[in-house]
Structures are given as structure tokens and as C-alpha cells.
Amino acid sequence: MEDTHICLAHGNGGRYMRELIEQVFGKHLRGPLLDTNADAVPLPWSAADGELVMTTDGFTVQPLEFPGGDIGSLAVHGTTNDLAVCGAVPRYLSLNVFIEEGFEIERLDRLIASLARAARELDVQVAAGDTKVLRRGEGGGLYLATTGIGVRPRGLQLGLQHIRTGDAVLLSGPIGAHGVAVLLAREQFGLRGDLHSDAASVLPLTLALRELPGLRFMRDPTRGGLATVLHEVAQVTGLGVGVREEMIPVQAPVRAVCEMLGYDPYYLACEGRVIAVVARESALEALARWQRLDAGEQAAIIGHVGAAPAGRVMLATTLGGERYLEELEDDPLPRIC
């Protein structure tokens, strides 16, 4: 049965969101620039030191402040990370701010100060912006929308279309910490903990691999998590992806919360991790480059393309069996980023 109205699952990064993008936005806006399978796209204008790359994003996380970050720093990291995984160095941001009537100015000041601090740390300038105020009850306190522009070397070939059978899949660090940290901050289930979000810039990770021969593709697993990125690989390439449970790092608090509440860490959002697909012969060098970085100490080669039936994502479990990782449909944690 076809959907007739928007539901929360249309924003979770899974199948419903993919179909919505393809059937509405892709249908009406498809052109030489728009690529609905990319985090950022190159622009036809060239900069003196490379080609311009552009992305756009929106942020509705609830609560607005959580252990390890807030909506301000998240907006900078989320937007610049989309540029970074496309091989670009972020340079400029625009910022659109939607504030609900009654929002505390002191809190707004604190969140925008956090945004500014994150931008300064990356040497990124906020070059334009706009502010709108929504009537009380028409918003979630504060929404942010951003556009990012960066520069990457000319001729850099990254994308799902470059992936081949036998390529290795690498993960830069433990998954699911952002999703669980935000969940705990909501205190919906009477749970508390000291787990911090993994929200951070992935630029050091992407720059470490950018010039590596055999690098095919990079993506930050935000909404829909690791499993959703692997499904993108399988759908676009038509190849199967096989990963090993024992190789996928998951922090003990994340695993414990998932077991108590029935969540699956493979579908939870990360905001400071990178998935990379590299040629098999480059995998060990890629892993070594990541593990030399603080952000990549727990990086691992988690599987290979072609190690599963065509178009499917399979997880080899620690018990010796196999589990099919289905494409995400229901939204496990709405308003996570």
C-alpha cells in the first residue's frame, strides 16, 4: 500500500526515506548536479586550489543539549563531516535558525557559542545566515539548517559507483554512542549513564585516507547507522556485503542499553565515525593510518564487498551463524540529529 502522509519513519535514513527522496525530490529536482546517493556534490565552478563541493543539512535533535555535544556543535560537525567524507576540506557555512517563541535567550546564546567554537576549531567561517521565529507550539524549541562549501583536489574519484567485488569495508570506531547518549539524555525510560556522544569532526580520518590508492568510498553513518550505509552499498552496486560481528566495535554501555530496550546498535546513529570501502590490497594500510589517530584507535576491517548474496547485507555472528541485516523501516530514535 502506498503511503499517503508523512510519518516519522520518512526521516530515519532507511527505506521509507530513500523512497520518499527518489519518488518526490528526485522526480522533480533531478538534474546534472543533484545526486541523491552522495553526501556532497562538486560544483561546476573551480577554486584555485581544487573543485568546490557543496552540501546541505538540517538539525532537529531532542534534547538540544546532550552528553558530548549539543545542536550547535552538531550542526557544524554534521555538515562539515558530509563534506569531509567526499574528500573535501570544509571552508564556509550558511546558517538558518528557526526559534520557537518563548525560547530562552541565554540558552540560545550558549548553543550558538558552541556552534561558533566548533567552527573555529575547524577554521570554517559562517558566511551567511537567516533567523525566523515560530509561534509557540509550532516548533521544538530550536531548529538549525546549514549549507556547507568545501574544496577538494581535482580529479578525486570517490563514490559508490567505484566499489568492486573484493573491496574491504573499514569502520573508524565504535558505533551507536550518539544514538544511545541522546536516548539517555531524554530520560524516557528512567535510565541514566555517563556515556558521551561520539559527535566530532571526522576530517582527520578522511584526510588520512584521501590520497590512499584504492580508496573507493567514504560515508559517515548518521541516521540509520552502519546497516543503512551497507545497504546503500548493496543497492547501488548490486553486490552483497558481508560483515563480521566480532570485528564491529560496540561499547559496553551501548550494548547494554540496546539489550535492555530492544534496540539494535547496527541501526543507531553515529556522528563522528566513518565507513570506508577500499581495495583489498590497500586495506591494511588504510587501517594503520586510522589507528595512528586518536579518533581511529579502535578502527577495524569489518567485512568485504561480495562476501554475501547479491544485493544483501549479511552479518556473520559470534555464534557461528549468519543474520540478514534488513533495511531500516521503523524509526528507532526520532529526532536524533
C-alpha positions in Angstrom: 0.0 0.0 0.0 1.4 3.4 -1.0 2.0 6.0 1.8 -0.4 9.0 1.7 1.0 11.0 4.5 4.5 11.7 6.0 5.4 9.7 9.1 8.5 9.8 11.4 10.0 6.8 9.5 10.3 9.0 6.4 13.1 10.9 8.2 15.1 7.9 9.7 17.5 7.3 6.8 16.0 3.9 5.9 13.8 2.5 3.2 10.9 5.0 3.6 13.2 7.9 3.5 15.1 6.6 0.4 11.8 6.0 -1.4 10.5 9.5 -0.5 13.7 11.1 -1.8 13.5 9.1 -5.0 9.8 9.5 -5.7 9.3 13.2 -4.8 12.5 15.2 -4.6 14.4 13.1 -7.2 11.5 13.1 -9.5 11.1 16.9 -9.6 14.6 18.1 -8.9 16.8 15.6 -10.7 19.5 17.2 -12.9 23.2 17.2 -13.6 24.1 18.3 -10.1 21.7 16.6 -7.7 22.9 13.1 -6.6 20.7 11.6 -4.0 23.3 8.9 -3.2 26.0 11.4 -2.3 26.7 13.4 0.9 28.0 16.4 -1.1 28.4 17.2 -4.8 31.1 19.0 -6.8 30.0 22.3 -8.3 30.9 23.3 -11.9 33.0 26.2 -10.7 36.6 25.6 -9.8 38.6 27.1 -7.0 42.2 28.0 -7.3 43.3 25.0 -5.2 40.7 22.4 -6.3 37.0 22.0 -7.0 34.2 23.3 -4.9 31.9 20.8 -3.1 28.5 21.7 -1.6 26.2 20.0 0.9 23.1 21.0 3.0 21.7 19.7 6.2 19.1 20.3 8.9 19.2 19.6 12.7 16.2 18.8 15.0 17.8 16.8 17.8 15.9 16.5 21.1 17.1 17.3 23.7 19.1 20.2 22.3 22.0 19.5 24.7 23.3 16.0 25.4 26.4 14.5 26.9 29.2 15.2 24.4 27.5 17.9 22.4 24.5 20.0 21.5 22.6 21.1 18.5 25.1 23.9 17.8 28.3 21.8 17.6 26.3 19.0 16.0 25.2 21.4 13.1 28.9 22.2 12.4 30.2 18.7 12.7 27.3 17.1 10.8 27.6 19.5 7.8 31.4 19.5 7.6 31.5 15.7 8.0 29.4 15.4 4.9 32.0 17.4 3.0 34.9 15.6 4.6 33.7 12.1 3.5 33.6 13.4 0.0 37.2 14.3 0.2 36.8 18.0 0.8 38.2 20.4 3.4 35.3 22.5 4.7 35.6 26.3 4.2 32.2 28.0 4.6 28.8 27.5 6.2 25.5 29.3 6.0 23.2 29.1 9.0 19.4 29.3 9.2 17.9 29.4 12.6 14.3 28.6 13.5 13.4 29.7 17.1 10.2 28.9 18.9 8.5 31.7 20.7 9.4 31.6 24.4 12.8 30.1 23.9 15.4 31.4 26.5 17.8 33.9 25.0 20.5 32.8 27.5 20.2 29.2 26.2 20.2 30.3 22.6 23.4 32.3 23.3 25.0 29.2 24.8 24.1 27.0 21.8 25.3 29.5 19.2 28.5 30.0 21.2 29.0 26.2 20.9 28.4 26.3 17.2 30.9 29.1 16.8 33.5 27.3 18.8 33.2 24.2 16.7 33.5 26.3 13.5 36.6 28.0 14.8 38.3 24.7 15.6 37.8 23.6 12.0 38.8 27.0 10.6 35.3 27.3 9.0 33.6 30.6 8.5 29.8 31.2 8.9 29.4 33.4 5.8 25.6 33.9 5.7 22.6 33.3 7.8 18.9 34.0 8.5 16.6 33.9 11.5 12.9 33.0 11.8 10.7 32.9 14.9 7.9 30.3 15.1 4.8 30.8 17.1 4.7 29.0 20.5 3.9 25.3 19.9 4.9 25.3 16.3 8.5 24.1 16.8 10.7 22.0 19.0 12.5 25.0 20.7 15.2 25.4 18.1 15.9 24.1 14.6 19.1 24.7 12.6 19.6 24.4 8.8 23.0 24.7 7.2 24.7 24.7 3.9 28.4 23.8 3.6 31.0 24.5 1.0 34.4 22.9 0.8 37.3 22.3 -1.6 38.7 19.0 -2.7 41.5 18.1 -5.1 40.6 18.0 -8.7 40.2 14.5 -10.1 39.5 12.8 -6.8 37.3 9.8 -7.6 35.1 8.7 -4.7 31.6 7.2 -4.8 29.5 4.1 -4.7 30.0 3.6 -8.4 33.7 2.8 -7.9 33.2 -0.1 -5.5 34.2 -3.5 -6.7 33.9 -7.1 -5.6 36.5 -8.0 -3.0 36.9 -4.5 -1.6 37.3 -4.2 2.2 34.9 -2.4 4.5 36.5 -0.4 7.3 34.9 1.3 10.3 36.8 4.0 12.2 35.4 3.3 15.7 32.6 2.1 18.0 29.1 2.5 16.7 25.8 3.8 18.3 27.2 6.0 21.0 25.5 9.1 19.7 22.1 7.4 19.5 22.3 6.0 23.0 23.7 9.2 24.5 20.8 11.2 23.2 18.3 8.5 24.3 19.7 8.6 27.9 19.6 12.4 27.9 15.8 12.1 27.2 15.4 10.0 30.4 12.3 8.4 28.9 13.0 5.0 30.4 14.4 6.0 33.8 17.9 5.2 32.6 21.0 7.3 33.2 24.6 6.9 32.4 27.9 8.7 31.7 28.1 7.7 28.0 29.0 10.6 25.7 28.0 11.1 22.1 30.6 10.3 19.5 29.8 13.6 17.8 33.0 15.1 16.4 34.7 16.2 13.2 35.8 13.3 11.0 38.1 15.5 9.0 41.4 13.9 10.4 40.1 10.5 9.5 39.1 11.4 5.9 42.3 13.3 5.2 44.3 10.3 6.4 42.8 8.2 3.6 42.1 10.8 0.9 45.3 10.2 -1.1 45.4 6.4 -0.5 45.5 4.4 -3.7 42.4 2.1 -3.8 40.1 4.3 -1.7 36.7 3.9 -3.3 34.1 5.5 -0.9 33.6 7.1 2.5 30.4 7.8 4.4 29.6 8.9 8.0 26.8 6.6 9.4 24.4 9.1 10.8 20.6 8.3 10.6 20.1 4.6 10.1 23.6 3.8 11.3 26.1 1.2 9.9 23.4 -1.1 8.5 21.9 1.7 6.4 25.2 2.6 4.8 25.9 -1.0 4.0 22.5 -1.3 2.3 23.3 1.8 0.2 26.4 0.0 -1.0 24.5 -3.2 -1.8 21.6 -1.4 -3.6 23.8 0.9 -5.8 26.4 -1.7 -6.7 24.1 -4.8 -6.8 26.7 -6.6 -4.8 26.3 -8.3 -1.4 28.1 -7.1 1.7 29.3 -9.4 4.4 30.5 -8.2 7.8 31.6 -10.0 11.0 30.0 -9.2 14.3 33.2 -9.9 16.2 35.0 -7.2 14.3 32.4 -4.4 14.8 33.3 -2.3 17.8 30.4 -1.6 20.2 31.0 0.0 23.6 29.7 -2.0 26.6 27.2 0.7 27.7 25.7 0.9 24.2 25.3 -2.9 24.0 23.8 -3.0 27.5 21.2 -0.3 26.7 20.3 -2.0 23.4 19.8 -5.3 25.1 17.6 -3.8 27.8 15.4 -1.8 25.4 15.5 -3.9 22.3 17.5 -1.6 20.1 20.0 -2.8 17.5 23.4 -1.0 17.6 23.8 -1.5 13.8 21.0 0.9 13.1 21.8 3.6 15.7 23.2 7.0 14.6 26.9 7.9 14.9 28.1 11.5 14.5 31.9 11.0 14.5 32.6 7.8 12.6 33.5 6.9 9.1 32.8 3.9 7.0 35.3 3.4 4.1 35.5 1.0 1.3 39.0 0.4 -0.1 40.6 -2.1 -2.5 41.6 -5.3 -0.7 45.3 -4.6 -1.3 45.0 -1.2 0.4 43.0 -2.3 3.5 45.9 -2.9 5.9 47.5 0.5 5.0 44.1 2.2 5.5 43.6 0.5 8.9 47.2 1.5 10.0 46.6 5.2 9.0 43.4 5.3 11.0 44.8 3.5 14.1 47.6 6.1 14.3 44.9 8.7 15.0 43.2 9.2 18.4 39.8 9.1 16.6 40.7 5.8 14.9 42.4 3.8 17.6 39.6 1.2 17.6 39.2 1.1 13.8 38.7 -2.3 12.2 38.3 -4.1 8.9 34.7 -5.4 9.4 34.0 -7.2 6.2 34.1 -7.3 2.4 32.0 -6.5 -0.6 30.9 -9.6 -2.4 31.0 -11.8 0.7 27.2 -12.2 0.7 24.4 -12.9 -1.9 23.9 -10.1 -4.4 22.1 -7.1 -3.0 22.1 -8.4 0.6 23.8 -7.4 3.8 24.8 -10.4 5.9 26.3 -10.4 9.4 28.4 -13.4 10.5 27.5 -13.7 14.2 29.9 -14.6 17.0 27.8 -17.8 17.5 28.8 -19.1 14.1 25.6 -18.4 12.2 24.5 -15.7 9.8 22.0 -12.9 10.2 20.4 -10.9 7.4 20.5 -7.2 8.3 17.3 -5.9 6.9 16.9 -2.3 5.5 15.7 0.1 8.2 12.0 0.9 8.1 10.6 1.9 11.5 12.4 4.8 13.2 14.2 3.5 16.3 15.0 7.0 17.6 13.3 10.0 16.0 14.9 13.5 16.3 18.4 12.1 16.8 20.3 14.6 14.7 
